[in-house]
Amino acid sequence: TIVDYILCYLSVMTEIASTHNVKAGFIDNGSLDPTHERIPTLDGILATCKRDITLEEKRNVIDNFDKIFDSFEKHGCMPESVHDEVGIADDVDPNGKVVRREADANSEHLQRCKCMNHPQVINERHENNSIQKIRGLS
């Protein structure tokens, strides 16, 4: 009967939409930090910089957010060319020398602004690992 269906439906929906299952989906897509269960904020992301960010730089990121977001959506990262295009300062070493971050999947630790679980980034990593195996380097 319709009453049985509704009761069964509510039970199934309650199980599917449990806090655990909903949270797992957000963690899996990178929208929720699995350790602290917090959503990343602009201030939190900018706080990862090793130097203080000026209000002007923060405003620049906000003003260029669409271009930055589109880069992440398309490539899983923000290439140096996009940094340059939107006017984000280069990284510098302890001596003040500019350090460009144009490494490939072989040197991910040298890159900046990268989404490690983006499909393109994962594919690049798999391709790099395959090349390393062919060369006998891993």
N, C-alpha and C positions, 0 to 999 in steps of 0.2 A: 504494500500500500504506500501511498504518498507519505504517511506519517513515518513508516519504517525507513523510507529513503531519506527523509530529512534528518532523522535521528542518526542514521549511519553516516550521512554526508557531514554532519556537524562533528562527529567523532573523528572522521578521516581528516577533515580540515584542521581540527584542533591539533592533531598529531603532526601534520605536514607543516603547519605554521608555528611549531613550538619555538620558543626563544632560542634553543640550541640550533635548530635547523636554519632559522632566519640568520642568526649570527654567523653560522658556517658559510652561508652564501656570500655575505659581505666580506668575510675574511678571505675567502677564496678569490674574489675579484679584486682584492687589494683596497677596498674602500674602508676597511676597519683594521686597525692594528691588532694582531692576535695576542700580543702580550698585555697591553693595557686596555684593549677594547675601546679605543678612541678613534674618532674620525680625524684625519689630518687637517690641519688648518693652515692658512697662509702664514700666519705668525710662527706656527710650529715648524713649517718647512724652512722659512727664512732663518729661524733660530739655529738651523744646522750649519749655517755659515760660520767659518772660523773668525770672521771679523764682524764688527757691528754694521748693520745695514742702515743706511740713511733713509729718512722719510721720502726723499726724492726717488731713491732706488725702489722702495716699496711701491710708491705711486706708479713708477714705470712698469713694474710687473703687473699691477692691476690694470693699467691702461692697455697693456699688450697681452692680456690674459688669453684672449681668443686665439691669437697667433701661437702662443706658447702651448695652449691646450691642444690645438690642431696638430702641432708637431708631435706631441706625446701620443695622441690618438692614432696618428698615421705611422710613426716610426718606433714608438716606445721609448723615445728619448728626445732630447733637444740638442741637435748638433751645434757645434761651435758657430756655424754660419747663422743659425737662428739667434744665438746669443749676441752675435755681432749686429744682426739686423735690428734687434729690439733694444740694443744699447746696454746689455748687461756686461759689467766689467769682467775682464779676464781674471783668471786665477793667478796668483803670484806665489812664488816660493818664499821661504824665510828671509831671503836677501832682496826681495822686491822684484825679482826677475819674472816676467810674464811666462806662464806655463800654459801651453795650448793642450787641450784635452781631446785630441782627434784620434784616439786609439780605437782599434777594432775589437771584435769579440775575443781576441786572443789576450787582450789587456784590459778587461772590464774594470779592474781596480783603478785604472788611470782615467776613466771617464767621469763625467758629472751629469746630473739630471737624467737619470735612466730608470725606467720601470722594468725591473727584472722579470716580471711575469707577463709581459706583453708578448703576443704570439711572434712578432717579427724578431724580438730580442731572443726568444727561446729558439727560434729557427736558426738564427745566426750562431748561437752557442752550439747547437747540434751540428751545424755545418762545420764549424771550427773543430769540434771534437772529432768528427769524421776525418777531416784533413789531417789532424794530428795522429790519428790511428794509422792512416794510410802511410804517413811519413815515418811511422814507428816511434813517435815521440811520446806516446802515452801508454 
